Amino acid sequence: MVDILQMLEGATYAAFIVGALVAVYELRTMSRDRKTQLVMSVWTAFNDSDFAEAHARIDMTETKDSKTIEERCQRADISKVMEFYEGLGLLVRKRLVDPELVLEMCYPRLMWAKLKPWVDEERGRITPFVGEHFEYLAQLDTEYKMRRLPERIRALSIAEKSP
């Protein structure tokens, strides 16, 4: 016959196991919520009017060299955009945000192509590490888009064939 002490001990073990499972679930949920909050903060910064204007000025500038970009855009614009993508690249590299989510939100490879001459000059002037995370993000974007290209072409060809 089972005595009351054994029943209480079994209930204690069961409560401990249930508590541990709930704690693991809560920690995972909290981690996902923090990552979501971080991505939304990035999205908010990306859609900030000052940033959007700086981004647009650089994007609309035809650049061949670093002097051209500095003549046509303010250094503050260049710094603002550079620091944004540099920080975003660091977050992706450290796996604090989902790379695919970031690469669906923006196109760092396009801005990198515009700013690369300026970054190359800054690397020679300051340190070879200027823009390293931005460059990483741009390379990742290129690889990601190249992987998705066949999927996109296939989806478009199927859509064209359907009535």
FENMOWO-V921305 format. One line per field, one symbol per residue. phi: phi as a letter, one per 30 degrees, with the letter a starting at -180 (. if undefined). psi: psi as a letter, one per 20 degrees, with the letter a starting at -180 (. if undefined). burial: I if it has 16 or more other ideal C-beta (glycine too) atoms within 10 Angstrom, else O. A space follows every 50 residues. Layout:
# FENMOWO-V921305
phi=???
psi=???
burial=???
This chain:
# FENMOWO-V921305
phi=.dcdddddddddddddddddddddddddddddddddddddddddddcddd ddddddddddddccbddddddcbddddddededdddddddddddhdbded dddddbbdddddedceeddedddddcadceiddddeddddddddddddee ddddddddddddd
psi=pprhghghgghggghggggggggggggggggggghghghhgggghhjpgg ghgggggghippphrhhghhhiqqhhgggggghghggghggghjkiqogh ggihhrmhhghghgighgggghhhhfqiipjhhggggggggggghhhhgh gggghhhghhhq.
burial=OOOOOOOOOOOOOOOOOOOOOOOOOOOOOOOOOOIOOOIOOIOOOOOOOO IOOIIOIIOOOOIOOIOOIOOOIOOOIIOIIIOIIIOIIIIIOOOOIOIO OIIOOIOIIOIIOIIIIIIOIIOOOOOOOIIIIIIIIIOIIOOIOOOOOO OOOOOOOOOOOOO
